[in-house]
Amino acid sequence: MHIPDGFLNTITWVSTSIGGAAALGSALKYTQRTMTPKQMPQIALVGSFIFAAQMLNFPIAGATSGHFLGGALASILFGPMIASVVLSAVLIIQALVFQDGGITALGANLLMTAFVGSFAGYAVYSFMIRLLRGRGLFMVAFLAGWVSIVVASAGVGVLLAASGTFPFAVALKAMIGWHSVIGIGEGLITAMVAIYLFERRAFPQRGVPA
């Protein structure tokens, strides 16, 4: 879902750059206060997995790209604020080192992929896991993964339309349509990895009522 350079107008990329920087700064401060030493190698491991998975891209309607997101998985494991930092680090490295995603569009990619995707996925997970009192983890994690990538893709579509790159209906249809399908894979990976890690007690399960 990397937006390349040239697809956002000046107003959009400047405003999203400011917003992305502010959001990342806030998330970094939160992470510094709350992250435990035990979590550091776990965060690095999950971040490496997401980085590798995100490198597999394919074009969507000639505009942007589709790929595994990982925001819901990281949010389920660490919470949405730390997940946003993990995803931001992945996106920054991809943009600066591998030219995957534009430099001027980096703020937009951070906001949509790292923040919107992570928080949307965690909102679904947190609500459903409490509603079901910890049961149905596979379904809950799958839904969180699917929603996270669809909502993030919708945000990208809105930014493309606001920049005049594509008509609003075309941008939303292309992004949401393709990512609704990609979201099936996102949901399956999210659910399978989360269950594997929880069953082996590699991570404590978040959000389950006592």
C-alpha positions in Angstrom: 0.0 0.0 0.0 3.0 2.3 -0.5 2.1 5.6 -2.2 5.0 6.6 -4.5 6.2 10.1 -5.1 4.1 12.2 -7.5 0.7 10.8 -6.5 -0.1 13.4 -3.8 -0.5 17.1 -4.4 1.6 19.6 -2.3 -1.1 20.4 0.2 -1.7 16.7 0.9 1.8 15.5 1.2 2.9 18.5 3.3 -0.1 18.1 5.7 0.4 14.3 6.0 4.1 14.8 6.6 3.4 17.1 9.5 0.7 14.8 10.8 2.8 11.7 10.4 5.8 13.3 12.2 3.6 14.4 15.1 1.9 11.0 15.4 5.3 9.2 15.3 6.7 11.5 17.9 3.8 10.8 20.2 4.1 7.1 19.7 7.8 7.1 20.4 7.3 8.9 23.7 4.7 6.4 24.7 6.9 3.5 23.7 9.8 4.8 25.7 7.7 5.0 28.8 6.0 1.6 28.5 8.3 -0.8 26.7 9.9 -3.4 28.9 13.4 -4.9 28.3 11.8 -8.3 27.6 9.8 -6.8 24.8 12.8 -5.4 22.9 13.9 -8.6 21.2 10.3 -9.5 20.6 9.6 -6.2 18.9 12.7 -6.6 16.8 11.7 -10.2 15.7 8.1 -9.2 14.8 9.4 -6.1 13.0 11.8 -8.2 11.0 8.9 -10.6 10.0 6.7 -7.7 9.0 9.5 -6.0 7.0 10.2 -9.2 5.0 6.5 -9.8 4.4 5.9 -6.2 3.3 8.6 -6.4 0.7 6.4 -8.6 -1.5 4.5 -6.0 -3.4 2.3 -6.0 -6.5 0.7 -3.0 -8.3 -3.0 -2.0 -7.9 -4.6 -0.2 -10.8 -1.3 1.5 -11.7 -1.5 3.7 -8.6 -0.1 2.1 -5.5 0.8 -1.4 -4.3 -0.8 -4.2 -2.3 1.1 -6.2 0.3 0.9 -7.7 3.8 0.4 -4.9 6.3 1.1 -6.5 9.7 -0.5 -3.7 11.8 -3.1 -5.8 13.3 -0.6 -8.6 14.2 1.8 -6.1 15.9 -1.2 -4.4 17.7 -2.5 -7.7 19.0 1.0 -8.6 20.4 2.1 -5.1 21.7 -0.8 -2.7 21.5 -1.4 -0.1 18.8 1.1 2.5 19.9 4.1 0.2 19.9 2.7 -1.4 16.7 2.7 2.0 15.0 6.3 2.6 15.9 7.2 -0.9 14.5 5.4 -0.2 11.2 6.8 3.3 11.0 10.4 1.9 11.3 9.6 -0.6 8.5 8.2 2.0 6.2 11.0 4.5 6.8 13.7 1.8 6.0 11.8 0.7 2.9 11.4 4.3 1.6 15.0 5.4 2.3 16.9 2.3 1.5 14.8 0.3 -1.0 12.8 3.2 -2.6 9.6 1.4 -1.8 7.2 4.2 -1.2 7.9 7.9 -2.0 9.8 10.3 0.2 7.3 13.0 -0.1 4.5 10.4 0.5 6.3 9.0 3.6 4.1 10.9 6.0 0.9 9.7 4.3 2.2 6.1 4.3 3.0 6.4 8.0 -0.4 7.7 8.8 -2.4 5.2 6.8 -0.3 2.0 7.1 1.3 2.4 10.5 -1.3 4.3 12.4 -4.7 3.9 10.8 -4.1 0.2 10.0 -2.7 -0.6 13.5 -5.4 1.3 15.4 -8.3 0.0 13.3 -7.1 -3.6 13.7 -6.7 -3.3 17.4 -10.1 -1.6 17.9 -11.7 -4.7 16.3 -9.6 -7.1 18.2 -10.1 -5.3 21.6 -13.9 -5.1 21.1 -14.4 -8.6 19.9 -12.1 -10.4 22.4 -13.9 -8.7 25.3 -17.3 -9.4 23.8 -16.5 -13.1 23.4 -14.5 -13.2 26.6 -11.4 -14.5 25.1 -13.0 -17.2 22.9 -12.8 -17.4 19.1 -9.3 -16.0 18.9 -8.9 -17.2 15.3 -12.0 -15.4 14.1 -11.2 -12.3 16.1 -7.6 -12.0 14.9 -8.7 -12.8 11.3 -11.3 -10.0 11.4 -8.8 -7.6 12.9 -6.3 -8.3 10.2 -8.9 -8.0 7.4 -10.4 -4.7 8.8 -7.0 -3.2 9.4 -5.9 -3.4 5.7 -9.3 -2.5 4.2 -9.6 0.6 6.4 -6.0 1.7 5.7 -6.5 1.2 2.0 -9.6 3.3 2.1 -7.6 6.0 3.7 -5.0 5.8 0.9 -7.9 6.0 -1.6 -9.2 9.2 0.0 -5.7 10.8 -0.1 -5.3 9.9 -3.8 -8.7 11.3 -4.6 -8.1 14.5 -2.5 -4.9 15.0 -4.5 -6.8 14.8 -7.8 -4.8 11.7 -8.9 -7.9 9.7 -9.5 -11.6 10.3 -9.1 -12.9 9.5 -5.7 -15.1 6.6 -6.7 -12.3 5.1 -8.8 -9.7 5.4 -6.1 -11.9 3.9 -3.4 -13.1 1.1 -5.6 -9.6 0.1 -6.7 -8.1 0.3 -3.2 -10.9 -1.3 -1.2 -11.8 -3.9 -3.8 -8.3 -5.2 -4.1 -7.5 -5.0 -0.4 -10.7 -6.8 0.5 -9.2 -9.8 -1.3 -5.7 -9.2 0.1 -7.3 -8.9 3.5 -8.2 -12.6 3.5 -4.5 -13.4 3.4 -3.8 -10.7 6.0 -6.4 -12.1 8.3 -5.2 -15.7 7.9 -1.6 -14.8 8.6 -2.5 -12.6 11.5 -4.7 -15.3 13.1 -2.2 -18.2 12.5 0.8 -16.3 13.8 -1.1 -14.9 16.9 -2.4 -18.2 17.9 0.9 -19.9 17.4 2.7 -17.4 19.6 -0.1 -17.4 22.3 -0.3 -21.1 22.5 3.5 -21.3 23.1 3.2 -18.5 25.6 5.8 -16.5 23.7 3.5 -13.5 24.2 0.8 -12.7 26.8 -2.6 -12.4 25.3 -3.9 -8.8 25.5 -7.4 -7.6 26.2 -8.8 -10.9 27.6 -11.2 -10.1 30.6 -10.2 -11.6 33.9 
